[in-house]
Amino acid sequence: FFSNIQLELERTQPMSLALKLAACLLLATAVRGLKMNSWQARLDKATLSVDLGLGSRIRLFAKAVTDPALKADVRASVDILRSSGFAEGHPAAIDLLFPRGTTARADLEGLTALRKQVPEILQSRPSEPSGSSSPGSPTLPDPAALVASFVALATDSQKQQELIDEAKDLLRRTPKGLETPKYVVVRTIDGPLVLGYPEPIELRAYERFKIARTGMKSSAAGEGFNTLASYLFGGNEGAQSMAMTIPVETTYEGEGSSMAFVLPRAYADAPPAPLAGSSVEIVEIEKRLVAAMAFGGIATDEEIQRQRLALLAALAAESSVAPIDETRMSVLQYNSPLTLPWRRRNEVAFVVAEKNVVEKVAEMVAETVAAPTADGQ
């Protein structure tokens, strides 16, 4: 395998020894993938898993640090950085020490994204004039209600476990136990480079599902979320409380936008009607093919635009699929606002179709527009 790589490198333009080594390491990592018995997987699980007990962590950590491959990989990474410099060598070094599939790698990608996102958040915050004060003091909770809640928590093992699970979800990229729409990944295509590695774009074939949707004014995501949460948790004609689902979908179409919650499958056939005068509507989403690309960190307006352009560029380079409507994009978010920012899972998505289908539709539209009407106009 490595001799074939060397021959291929010799046939191409001249490369430095360090760059050849880096290319070999990247190719070897891609072929091998993340093995569950590798030191990287063991160390990652021992230090960053939220579900492991202390004994299991100690055993995995001991196996990882005594693995001879650890020292070899660290030496190889140092050699790459010394020979190529950090700018050229760090993708290969990172890929060797923190391969795709590890939590550490996802954390690095999320932290890298935050370098741009945090300044954008700070810049978008309206500045308060000096000497201004809040319009009123916050309302304090009822002490008796707080005591009752603590007593109930101390005596109810189920509530204790639910609280533990919710706390763990704040450390997970994808929360456990929450229902999502069913889909199958048809295939993946290469997206933009993230830490020297193409971000995979998933082509997903979604099954039919139903959503509760509400329109949003500009910068009113919180209002849209609260409206849908009220419906989902009992503010409906049947006073039925349903479980939270993921992802929360925000759709941008032209100048307008909307937010949607997926309805649990148990309620999809006969969902409770929204309250009269509510802005919530129930919509059935038909089977569709979706191109989705993940990104970490916080979904700022600027980040969403960057990801949108990157996804469109990748789809334009792809020879088989195209967006049905480039002006209609969805942002999918999977986490609580309390989740660690670099652990959050966000996605940008377009509904797509095979390119021959898109071309046929465009031809039909053009023919319809060009065709004369009944009065010959």
C-alpha positions in Angstrom: 0.0 0.0 0.0 2.7 2.5 1.0 4.9 1.6 -2.0 2.0 2.5 -4.3 1.6 5.8 -2.5 5.3 6.5 -2.9 5.2 5.8 -6.6 2.2 8.0 -7.1 3.9 10.9 -5.2 7.0 10.4 -7.4 4.9 10.7 -10.6 3.4 14.0 -9.4 5.2 17.4 -9.1 8.2 17.4 -6.7 7.3 17.5 -3.0 9.4 18.0 0.1 10.0 15.0 2.3 7.8 16.5 5.0 4.9 17.0 2.7 5.2 13.5 1.4 5.2 12.2 4.9 2.2 14.3 5.7 0.3 13.0 2.7 1.1 9.4 3.6 -0.2 9.9 7.1 -3.4 11.5 5.9 -4.0 8.7 3.4 -3.2 6.0 6.0 -5.6 7.6 8.5 -8.3 7.8 5.8 -7.9 4.1 5.0 -7.7 2.9 8.5 -10.4 5.1 10.0 -10.9 5.3 13.7 -10.4 1.8 15.3 -12.2 1.3 18.5 -9.1 -0.4 20.0 -6.7 2.4 19.0 -5.0 4.5 21.6 -6.9 7.5 20.2 -10.3 6.0 20.7 -9.4 4.6 24.1 -7.9 7.9 25.4 -10.9 9.9 23.9 -13.4 7.7 25.6 -11.5 7.6 28.9 -11.3 11.4 29.2 -14.3 12.8 27.3 -17.1 10.2 27.5 -20.0 11.3 29.7 -21.4 7.7 30.3 -18.3 5.8 31.5 -17.7 4.8 35.1 -14.5 5.5 37.0 -13.2 1.9 36.7 -13.7 1.8 33.0 -12.0 5.2 32.5 -8.9 4.0 34.4 -8.6 0.8 32.4 -9.0 2.6 29.1 -6.6 5.3 30.1 -4.0 2.8 31.2 -4.3 0.9 27.9 -4.0 4.1 25.9 -0.9 5.5 27.5 0.9 2.2 27.4 0.2 1.6 23.7 3.5 1.8 21.8 1.6 3.4 18.9 1.0 6.5 21.1 4.7 7.4 21.3 5.2 6.7 17.6 2.3 8.8 16.6 3.3 11.7 18.8 6.9 11.6 17.4 5.6 11.5 13.9 3.4 14.5 14.5 6.2 16.5 16.0 8.4 15.6 13.0 5.7 16.9 10.7 5.4 20.2 12.5 9.1 20.7 12.7 9.6 19.9 9.0 6.6 21.6 7.5 5.8 24.3 10.0 2.5 24.7 11.8 0.7 26.3 8.9 1.3 23.4 6.5 1.7 20.5 8.9 -1.0 20.9 11.5 -3.8 19.2 9.5 -1.8 16.0 9.2 -0.7 16.2 12.8 -4.2 16.8 14.1 -5.6 14.0 11.9 -3.0 11.6 13.3 -3.5 12.5 17.0 -7.3 13.3 16.9 -8.8 11.5 14.0 -12.4 12.0 12.7 -14.9 10.3 14.9 -13.3 11.3 18.2 -14.9 13.8 20.6 -11.6 15.6 20.9 -11.6 16.2 17.1 -15.2 17.5 17.1 -14.2 19.8 20.1 -11.3 21.2 18.1 -13.5 21.9 15.1 -16.1 23.6 17.4 -13.5 25.7 19.1 -12.0 26.7 15.7 -15.4 27.9 14.6 -15.9 29.9 17.8 -12.9 32.0 17.0 -15.1 33.8 14.3 -18.5 33.4 16.0 -17.7 34.9 19.4 -16.6 38.3 18.0 -19.7 38.3 15.8 -22.0 37.7 18.8 -20.3 40.5 20.8 -20.5 42.9 17.8 -24.2 42.2 17.3 -25.2 42.9 20.9 -26.7 46.4 21.2 -24.6 48.6 23.5 -26.4 50.0 26.6 -25.9 53.7 27.4 -23.9 54.4 30.4 -25.9 54.8 33.6 -28.9 52.9 32.2 -30.6 50.4 34.4 -32.9 47.5 33.9 -36.6 48.3 33.7 -37.3 46.3 36.8 -35.9 43.8 39.3 -36.5 40.2 38.5 -39.3 38.3 40.1 -38.0 35.9 42.8 -39.4 32.4 42.9 -41.8 31.4 45.7 -39.6 30.0 48.5 -42.3 27.4 49.4 -42.4 26.2 45.8 -38.6 25.9 45.8 -38.6 23.8 48.9 -41.3 21.6 47.6 -39.3 21.0 44.4 -36.2 20.1 46.3 -38.1 17.7 48.5 -39.7 16.0 45.4 -36.3 15.7 43.8 -34.7 14.2 46.9 -37.4 11.5 47.2 -38.1 10.7 43.5 -35.4 8.5 42.0 -36.9 8.9 38.5 -36.6 12.7 38.6 -33.1 12.4 39.9 -32.2 10.2 36.9 -33.9 12.6 34.5 -31.9 15.5 35.9 -28.7 13.5 35.5 -29.6 12.6 31.9 -30.4 16.2 31.1 -27.1 17.3 32.6 -25.2 14.8 30.5 -27.0 16.0 27.4 -25.4 19.4 27.9 -22.1 17.7 27.2 -23.3 15.7 24.2 -23.2 16.8 20.6 -26.5 14.9 20.0 -28.8 14.5 23.0 -30.0 11.0 23.8 -33.6 9.8 24.0 -35.1 12.6 21.8 -37.1 11.6 18.8 -36.0 12.7 15.3 -37.4 12.3 11.8 -36.4 9.0 10.2 -34.0 9.1 7.3 -31.4 7.1 5.5 -28.0 8.5 4.4 -27.9 7.7 0.7 -24.3 8.8 0.3 -21.9 11.6 1.3 -20.0 14.1 -0.8 -17.0 16.2 0.2 -17.7 19.7 1.5 -15.3 22.5 2.6 -12.0 21.7 4.4 -12.2 21.8 8.2 -8.8 21.3 9.9 -7.5 20.0 6.6 -10.2 17.4 6.1 -13.3 17.7 3.9 -16.5 18.1 5.9 -18.9 15.4 4.8 -22.2 16.5 3.3 -24.9 13.9 3.9 -27.6 13.2 1.2 -30.5 12.0 3.3 -33.7 10.4 2.1 -36.3 11.5 4.7 -39.5 9.6 5.4 -42.8 11.6 5.7 -43.3 13.4 9.0 -45.3 16.2 10.5 -44.3 19.5 12.0 -45.7 22.3 14.1 -44.6 25.6 12.4 -44.9 29.3 13.2 -43.8 32.3 11.2 -41.1 34.6 12.6 -40.2 38.2 12.4 -36.6 39.2 11.9 -34.5 38.4 15.0 -37.4 36.8 16.8 -36.1 33.3 17.2 -36.9 33.3 21.0 -40.5 34.3 20.4 -40.9 31.5 17.7 -39.4 28.9 20.0 -41.6 29.9 22.9 -44.7 29.8 20.7 -44.0 26.3 19.6 -42.9 25.1 23.0 -46.2 26.3 24.4 -48.1 24.3 21.8 -46.0 21.2 22.3 -46.2 21.2 26.1 -50.0 21.5 26.4 -51.0 24.9 25.0 -53.3 23.3 22.4 -57.0 22.4 22.1 -56.5 19.0 23.6 -54.3 20.2 26.4 -52.0 17.4 25.5 -48.4 17.6 26.5 -45.9 16.0 24.1 -42.2 15.2 24.4 -39.6 17.5 23.0 -38.1 16.4 19.7 -35.0 17.3 17.6 -33.9 19.1 15.6 -35.5 22.6 15.8 -35.7 23.8 12.2 -35.5 27.4 11.1 -36.3 27.9 7.5 -35.2 31.0 5.5 -37.1 31.8 2.3 -36.5 35.2 0.7 -37.1 37.9 3.3 -39.2 35.6 5.5 -38.4 32.9 8.0 -40.2 30.3 10.1 -39.5 27.9 12.9 -40.7 24.3 13.3 -40.8 21.5 15.8 -41.1 17.9 14.6 -44.2 16.2 16.1 -43.7 12.9 17.9 -44.7 10.0 15.8 -47.3 8.9 18.4 -49.2 12.2 17.6 -48.5 12.5 13.9 -51.8 10.8 12.7 -54.0 13.0 14.9 -52.1 15.9 16.4 -53.9 18.2 18.8 -55.2 21.4 17.1 -53.5 24.6 17.9 -55.4 27.1 20.0 -57.7 29.5 18.2 -55.8 32.6 17.2 -52.5 30.9 17.6 -49.8 31.4 14.9 -49.0 27.7 15.0 -49.9 25.5 12.0 -49.6 21.7 11.5 -47.8 20.8 8.2 -47.1 17.4 6.7 -43.7 17.1 5.1 -43.5 14.6 2.3 -40.7 12.3 1.5 -37.7 14.3 0.3 -34.0 14.2 -0.4 -32.0 16.6 1.7 -28.3 17.7 1.5 -27.2 18.5 5.1 -23.8 19.8 6.3 -22.9 20.0 9.9 -21.0 22.9 11.6 -20.0 23.4 15.2 -20.3 26.3 17.6 -23.0 29.0 17.6 -25.3 29.6 14.6 -24.7 33.3 14.1 -26.1 35.1 11.1 -22.6 35.4 9.6 -21.9 31.7 10.3 -25.1 30.6 8.7 -24.3 32.7 5.6 -20.8 31.2 5.4 -22.1 27.7 5.7 -24.9 28.4 3.1 -22.4 29.5 0.5 -20.0 26.6 1.3 -22.8 24.1 0.9 -24.1 25.7 -2.4 -20.5 25.7 -3.7 -20.1 22.0 -2.9 -23.4 21.1 -4.5 -22.5 23.1 -7.6 -19.3 21.0 -7.9 -21.3 17.8 -7.4 -22.4 16.4 -10.8 -25.5 14.5 -9.6 -27.7 16.7 -7.3 -28.8 20.3 -7.1 -31.0 22.4 -4.8 -34.7 22.6 -5.8 -34.8 26.2 -4.6 -31.6 28.0 -3.6 -33.5 30.7 -1.8 -35.0 28.2 0.7 -32.6 27.0 3.3 -33.0 25.3 6.6 -30.9 25.5 9.7 -31.2 22.5 12.0 -30.2 22.8 15.7 -30.1 19.8 18.1 -29.0 21.2 21.5 -30.2 23.1 24.5 -28.9 26.7 24.7 -27.1 25.6 27.8 -25.0 23.0 25.9 -21.3 23.8 25.8 -20.9 26.0 22.6 -18.1 23.9 21.1 -20.2 20.7 21.6 -23.3 22.0 19.7 -24.5 20.3 16.6 -25.9 22.6 13.9 -26.6 21.8 10.2 -27.5 23.8 7.1 -29.7 21.9 4.6 -31.3 22.3 1.2 -34.0 20.1 -0.3 -32.3 18.6 -3.4 -33.1 16.5 -6.4 -31.2 14.6 -9.0 -29.9 17.1 -11.5 -31.8 15.6 -14.4 -35.0 16.1 -12.5 -34.2 19.7 -11.7 -33.3 20.3 -15.4 -36.6 18.8 -16.5 -38.6 20.9 -14.1 -36.8 24.1 -15.3 -37.6 23.2 -18.9 -41.3 22.7 -18.0 -41.4 26.0 -16.3 -39.7 27.7 -19.2 -42.1 26.1 -21.7 -45.1 27.2 -19.5 -43.9 30.8 -19.4 -43.2 30.9 -23.1 -46.5 29.2 -24.1 -49.2 31.5 -25.5 -52.4 31.9 -23.3 -55.9 31.3 -24.5 -56.2 34.8 -25.8 -53.0 34.4 -27.8 -50.9 36.6 -25.4 
